[in-house]
Amino acid sequence: MPIFIRNFSMNSLMSQGEIDSDIMLDLYSTARWKHAHGAFYMVKELENRVQFIFRGIPDGKEIKVLGTDTHYHGSCIWKVYPFFNATPEGADPLSALIAFTNSDQTTVAVSHIVNAAVLPELTEGEGIDVQVAGFPLLLESYENRESFEKHFSQDASNTPWPVLVPDRKILPINFMLAHDPDLKNEDKQNVQNVDILLLASKVLGVHRSEGLQKGEFFNVATVSCEFGHLDLVFSDDLCDTPVPKGSYIVTSFILSSDVALGTWESWVQGS
C-alpha cells in the first residue's frame, strides 16, 4: 500500500523528489512494536492519528524492514467477511489485499489490510472487525445527490466516472471486471488496480487536522455506506470545491483496513 503523502498533506516528508530517510528513521526509532507470528509491525502514531506502520522480519540479529504503510486511526469499525485473497504476486509476506463482503452479502469491497500478519489464517465466511479509512484519488463535491445525477446526465462524456455511481454503495469496478465471467481471460489479465473503489455518499461530518508539520493540513470527511461509516482522508488540492457537512461527494479511493483490534492488538511488552 502506498504512503499517502498527498492525502495527508505531508509535503515536508519529501526531499529532492524522494521520501526523506532521516524523517522516516526518526519515526521508526520511536515506534511501538506488534507481534505478528514471528514478524513485527512497528507502528508510529502521531497526535493527528496518522500512523506509519513499518513491516519487519527478523534477519539474523537485525530487523529487515520490508516496507511502510500509512493509515488513519479513526473510529469507523466494520464487521466484514473475507472471501477472496487479491494480494498481488510478489508482495511481501506482511502485506495483504483482501476482498470482503458484509453480513448481508449485499456489497463487496477490496481493501489493503494493515497489520495483516497479526491474524491467524483467515477462514472463508468467518467475520472479522476492521477499523477503516479511505484515501481518495479523485474527489468531487456536490450540493446533493440530485446535483450529481444532473451533472452526470448532462455531461456524461466528460465526467471522470465510468458509471452513475450508486448512492452509499461501494463499487469495486476493476475487481468486478477482473472476475467478469463474460470477459475473455486475456482481457481479465489486463485489468489493473483492482484496489480502486468508487463511492457516492452524503457527508455526515468533516474535521481538519494539522499534518506532519505546522502549516500542512488535511481533512477527514465521514460518509456512510452499506458497511457502515467511513472516514475519507484528503488534502485541499484533491477537490476543486469545498466539502462541508451535508454536501454530497463522489470519489475513487483506496481502502485501508486495520485488523489489529481487540485480541489481535498484540503489542510487544515495553515498546
N, C-alpha and C positions, 0 to 999 in steps of 0.2 A: 504494500500500500504506500502511496506517496506521502512525503512530508508536505502538508497543506500550507505552504508558505503564503500563498496569495489569500486564502480564506482567512487565515489568522493575522493577516497584515504584518508578517514578520520579515519585512524587507531588510531589517537590521541583521538578520541571520545570514544574509548573503554578502560575500566579499569577492569582488572581481569575477562575478558570474558563477561562483561556486558557494556551497554552504561553508560557513566559517567553522573550521575544525576546532579552533580554540573554544568557541562558544559551545559547541557540541560536547567537547571534552569536559567542560565545566559542568554542563547539565548531567552528563554521565557520572561524574565523580560524586555528585550529591544525590543520586537516585536511590530509591528503595528497591530491594530485590525480592522477586517472587519465585518460588519453586515451580518447576514445570517438568516433572518426571525426568530428572537428570539434567535438564537445561534450566535456563533462567531468563526472566524478563526483568530488566532494570527500568523502573518507572520514576520519572521526574514529573511531578505535578506542580504547576505554577499557581500563584494566587488567583489567577483568572480562570482556573480549571482546565487550562491547556495541559495536555500530557504528552511527554516524549517517552516512548517505550522502545528501549534498546533490546533487541533479540540476541541472546548469547548462549553459546555452548562451550563446555569445558574443552580446552586444548592444552593438554599437559597440565601444568600448574597455573595456566592463564585462562582467561575467558575470551573466546573469539566472538566478536560482535558481527552478526550476520546482516544486520540492517536495522533501520529505525522506522517506527510508526509514529504518527501523531493522532491524537484523539481528543475529544471534548468530553469531560466528565460531568455530564448533566444529570437530569433526574428522570429521563424518559426510559422506562423499562418495558420491554415486551416479553411475552411468552411465545416462543417460536418453536417450530417443529422441522428440523433439518431433514432434507430428503435427497440432496444431490451435492456431491463434492465437485466444485468447479475450479479447484486450485490448479493453476497452470503448471504444465510440466516444467521442471527445473526450478520451481520455487523452493526456498529453503524450508527445512522441516518445522520451523516455528511459525510459518505463515499458513493461512487458510482462507479460501474463498468458498463460501457455502450458499446454496440456495435453500430457502426455508419457506414454510407456509404458516398461516395462523391456525388456531384451533378449529375453525370452521372450514378450513381449506378453500376459502373464497379469494385468496390473494397470494401472490408469490413475490419474494424479494431475493436479491442476491447481495451478499454482504461480505466485506472483509472482516475477519474475526481477529480481534485484539486479545492478546494473551491466550491464544488458541490452545497451546500445549498444556495448560493447567488442567484441562478436562481429560477424563478417561476417553476411550474410544467411543465416539458417538454411535448410538443405536437409532436406526431409522424409525421414525414415529415417536421417539421419546422427546418430550418437551424440555427446553432449557430457557432460563431467564437471561436476557441480554440487555445491557444499557447501550442505547443507540444515539448516534449523531450522524447527520447528513452534511456533506460538503459539496455545495453547488458548483458545477462547472459553467452553467448558464442559468440566469435567473431573470424573470420578467415579473413586474408588479402591475396589477390592475385594480380598479376600484372594486370590482366584484366579479363573480362568475360570468354574468351576462356580458360584461365588457370584454372579457377574454374570448367568449364564444363569438361575439360580433366581430372582433378584430380578426379572429382566425378565419371566419367565413368570408370576410371582405378581402382578405389579403393572404389567402392560403398559399399562394405560390412563393411568397417572400417570408413566410413565417419559419422560424427555426425548428418548429415542432412537426414531426412526420405525421402525426395524427392529432385529432382533438382529444387532448389528454383528459381522461375521465376525472370526475370530482372525487378526491380523497382516496383514489385507488393507485397504489404504486404499480408502475408499468415497467417490467424488466424487458424492454423491447428487443435488445440484442440477444439476451438469453433465450427469449422465445423464438427468435429467428434461427438461432444455432441448434434448436431442438424441434424445428418445424418438420413434421413428417412429410409434408408436401414439397420440401426443398431437396434438391439433389445433395448428396454427401459433399461434393466438391464446393457447392455454394455454402453449405453449413460451415465448412472448414475455413472459409474466407471471412466469416463473421468475427469481428474483433470487439474488444471492450465489452464483454458480457456483464461487467460490473456496473455499467451505466444504467441508471434508473430514471424514470420520468414520474413527476407528481404534480398535481394541481390541487391547491387547498387554500382555505381561508387562514389568515394569520391570527393566532389567538393571543400572541404577546410578543414583544420584542425588548431585548435589553442589549446594552452596548458595553463592551469591556475594553480595557487597555491591553495592547499586545505585549510583545516581548520587551519593548522599550517605551518610554514616555513619548507621546505624540503619535503612536501607532494604535489604531482602534479596529475592532471587528464587532460584528453584530451577530446576535443569536435570535432567530425568529422561531417560535414554537408553532407548529401546524398540527393538523390531525390527519390520520389515515386509518385504514382498516385494522392495522396492527395496534394503533394507539397514538399517543402524541409523539412528535419527532422534533428535535432541535436541529435547525439548519444554520450552519456557521458560514458567514460570508463577509467579505470586505465591502466597503462602499463602492469600489470600482467594478464590482461584479454585477451591479444593477444600475441602469441609467436613471431610474426613478426611485423615489423614496419607498420604503417598505414599512408603513406604520401598522399598528394593531388594527385589525378589521379589514385590511386590504386583502387582495387575492393574488397568490403567487403561482407561477408555473416554472418548474425547474427541471433540469437534468442534473443528476448528482451521484456521488459515490457514498455508499452507506458503510459506516463503521460500527461494529458491534463488539462490546467488551463482555466476555463470558466469565471473567474473574470476579464473580459475585458470591456472597454468602460463603458456603462451604469451600468454594474454589478460590477464594481470596487468600492465597497461601503465601503470606509474607515470610521472608527469612528473618528469624529472630534477631533483633538488634540492628536491623537495617534501617 
